[in-house]
Amino acid sequence: MQKLIFAILVLLSLQLHAQTFDFKIDHSSLIVNDLDATANFYANILQLKEIPHPDKAPGFRWFAVQGNSQLHLIYKDTVVMKKHKSMHLCLSTPDLKAFIDHLESNNVEYEDWPGKKGAVTLRSDGVRQIYLRDPEGYWIEVNNAAHD
């Protein structure tokens, strides 16, 4: 009987902490000063597919990341953003080595978390990760974490 009560309490506890709203990431936005150079980086280096802005308004370039997730670049010439490696966009790929080869063939620098150029961080959970910057100085992590 005690085991049954314990099991019920555990299930209730898990239910109380369940995600209520079933969120998915819709988009992230980055403020940029050079819209074309930054958009070219996301299109050519990260090879994200550019998608049209619904209003075709100037000053915006949108990219599909996966499924319905998007990255929005927004041109602002008067906003200066402080950038730090801890604030980054993270993308996962099952073939990190091929992506690193792609970066190297395009002379794009990358580093590990501590900052060693051309190095890869091995996290304690076995995930390998690198960091690079876009033309605006925003940090991007690319790793090989598996996602279902």
Summary of the structure (lengths in Angstrom):
residues: 148
radius of gyration: 19.7
end to end distance: 37.1
largest distance: 67.4
contacts: 337
relative contact order: 0.16
helix: 24%
strand: 29%
